[in-house]
Amino acid sequence: MDICNKTNSIAVIEFLNVFLFQLHRVMITKYKYILSILGLLLSMVVSAEESEGKRVMIAKDRFSVTVTHAGKKVDIKRNQDRSHQIDDAFRSTARGRIQPMHPFQPRQIETVGELEVLDYLEKRERGESVLLVDTRSAQAVKRGTIPGSINIHWKDFGKKKQLVRYFEDVLNVKRSSEGIWNYDISKTLVLFCNGPWCGQSSAAIKKLLRAGYPEHKIKYYRGGMQSWLSFGLTIVTPE
């Protein structure tokens, strides 16, 4: 009887040892899982706090660009509200037709992005002969445009009287007594419209090329207002 009791006791002890060992393993695994979740949550909180303390930059060392628009200084920068979303007017994904990156072949017209547009605006501020042209309708411009730009409707580039007036009064193109246009001191033009699905600025550029405007003085901002607003960059509305 004693032998049986002793055997049973040993079996119980072995069972308890195995049970406690397995329980220990389960608890360690469980605590590791809990600790990993807590660590992840903590890192998310720290990351959120760091994000709130950081400015939304244009580029690594570029927070804003100051330009002149309608005689007033305007700071172009990105919207600092991290929950900000693109304007409703540009949310649709089913409009227009996607424009080629280089729609003027074999002409060598440079296609530029936002940083290059800002570079050209800074050149203009320094007195260089540069002009940013919004080729959309006046009605579209009323909803907002890029600071430092002027509005010339894309169709006007195909109308002789309007084009002559813009050449002489705005674009700094000189005409000889024989009626020959001289582009030596004409302005470098950066043209844009609604976005990469809109063909207005590319149509304007083609009209300029047909009129003889030098291709090295024409830049195509394909992204237009769609891209500009998607980065939360500053816009202005006519007063």
N, C-alpha and C positions, 0 to 999 in steps of 0.2 A: 504493500500500500504506500509505504514511504517512497519507494522507487518510482511509483506512478506519479505521486504528487510532485516529486523532484523533476521528473521528465516534463510534466505539464508546466511547471514553473519556468523551466528553461525555455520551453516553446513560447510561453507568453512573453518572456523577456526578449527573446529573439524577434518575435512579432512586433513588440513595442519599439525595439531598436530600428527595425526596418521602417515601421510607420513614422517614427520621429525623423528618421533620415530623409524619407520621401517628403514629409511635411516641411522639413527645413529647406529642401530643394525648391519646393513649390513656393514657399514664402519668399525665398531669395529672388526667384524669377519674377514673382508678383511685385515685389518691392522695386526691382530693377525696372520693370515696366512702368510702375507708377512714377519712379524718379525720372525716367526718360521723358514721360509726358510733362511732368512739372518743369523739367529743364527746357523742353520745347516751348512751353507756354511762357516761361521767363524770358527766353531769347526773343520771342515774338513781341513781348511787352517792351523790352529794351530796344528792339529794332524800331518799333512804332514811335517810341520816345525820341530816338535819334533822328528818325525821318521828320518828325514834327519840328525838330530844332534846326534842320538843314533847309537851305533855300533851294528852290527849283531853279537850276542853272540852265542857261542856253548852251554853254559848253564848259569844259573844266575850269577855265579861268575867265569866264565871260558871263556876268549876271545880267547886264543890260547894255543897250546901245541908245544913245541920245541923238535924235534927229529933229529937223525942223519941218513942221507941217502947218501950212496956212499961217506962217509967221510966228508960230508958237513952238516951244521946245516940248518934245514928247519922248518919254523913256520907253523904249521897246524892251519888254521882258516877258517871261513866261508867267502864267497865272500861278500864284503861290498856294492856291487852294488845291490840295491833293485829291479832293473828291470832284473837282471840276471836270465837266464833260463837254464835248464838242457841241457847237450850236445846233439846234434842231434842224435848221435849214440845210445842213450838210451831213445829216445822218443817213440819208437814203443811199443804198448801194446799187440802185438800179437806174441811175441816170446817165445820159450821154453815152459816148463811146470812148474807150480808152485810147489816149493819144500815144503815138510812138515817142520814144525817148529822143530821137533825132528825126523829126518829120520833114526836114528841109534838104535832104540829100539830093544832089552831091554838094550843096552849099554847106560850108563848115560853120554852122551856128552853134555856139556853146550852150548847152543845157545846164542850168545852175540850180542849186538847192537853197535852203534857208540861210545857211551860214554865208554863202556867197552873196546872197541878196543883202544881208546885213553888212558885209564888207563893202559892197557898192554904195550902200547908203552912207557909210562912214566916209567913203571917198568923196561923195557929194558934199558932206558936211565940211570937208577940208578944202572945198572949192574946186574939186575936179569936175570935169564936164561929163556928168552922169545924170541920167533921168530914169526913175522907176515909173512905168506906165501901166495903169489899170485899164484894160481894154474892154471892160464890161459896160453895161448900160448905166446911165446915171441913176436909174431906179435901184439897180443892184448895189451901187456904191453907197447909196443912202443907208444900207444895212450895215455898212462897215467896210473899211479898206485898210491897206497897209500904210502906216505913217510914213510920210516923206514921198508918197506917190502923187501923180496927177492922173486925171481921167481923160482919156481920149478913146472914144468908142471905136471898136475895131472896124466898123464899116466906113468910118471917116477916112481911113487910110486908103480907101479905094475911090474917094471922091476928089477930083482934081483940085477944085477950089479950096476945099478944107485942107487938103494935103499941102498945097502951096503955102497956105497961111501958117500951118503948123511948122513947116520947114523953116520959114523965114522968122516967125515970131517965137517959136518954142524950142526947136531942135538945133538952132544955130547953123543952119545950112545956108550958104551964100550962093547967090546967082549972079553970073556975069552979065554984061550988057548984051551978050549974044544969047542969053537964056540958058546957059549951061550951069548946072548945079555943081558947086564945089563943096566936098565933104571933109576937107582937111581939118576943120575945127568943129565939125558936127559932134553932137553929144553921143556918148555910149548909152544905148537904150536897154533897159531890162523890162521885158513885157510879161504880164501875167493876166490870168482870168480866173474862172471859178475853181478850176482844179484839173487833175490829169485826165478827166473825162470830158473836158470842155475844149472846143477847138477855136475859140475866139482869138486868143493871143497868137496861136500859130497861123491863123488866117491873116491877122494884122501883119505878122512878120513876112509872110509871103507877098503881101501887097507892097511892103517897104522894099523888099528885094527887087520886085518888078520895077519900082520907081527908081532904082539905082542906089539905094542906101547900102553902104559897105557892110558886108557880112561880119567883119571882125568887130564892128561897133554895135552888134545886136546880140542880146542874151535872152534866152528863153527860160523863164521860171515856170516849168511844167507843173509843179505842185500847186501853185496858185493859192487861192483862199482856203481850199480844202486842207492842204498840208499846213498852211500857216496857222489855222485855227486848231488843227489836231495837236499842235505843240503848245497851245494855249498862249500864243504870242499876242502882243497888244495890237488892237485895231482902233481906228478912229472913225467917227461919223461926221459928215458935213454939218456945219453949224447953220 
